[in-house]
Amino acid sequence: MGLKTSDISLTSSASVADIGRALQEVLPRVKAQSVEEITGGIGALAAYEERADIQIVAEGQTFMTGQWAVQIYVSDEGAQRAITLIALGDSGFSKAMNGAKNSAWLSTSIKKRDEIAAYLR
């Protein structure tokens, strides 16, 4: 119960900078209303956390299909870049408890994740 996820992974020969520019182009197209850097780690343990070259979460809301959120990670692996896109959404129980109005819809997040992936391919 609670937050559900659905992820896909891609590889690219494009540079991290080029992928970053592509994300700057596609996120407004999918109507992301908020793009934030993902920061993690807890206090002193943050120094031991592996970080991707790009790690962001894009969020938005559509009139008909509700709120959505997609986490995006890009890591330089030498000859190629690894891209992971994670769609986020609340479970049915969580929506019932907290109200659907304030919940991200996994189905909408998956649709947005797939639109972003198609642009990056």
Helices and strands as residue ranges (DSSP letters): E 3-12, H 16-29, E 34-37, G 43-48, E 54-62, E 66-76, E 81-90, H 92-98, G 100-102, H 106-120
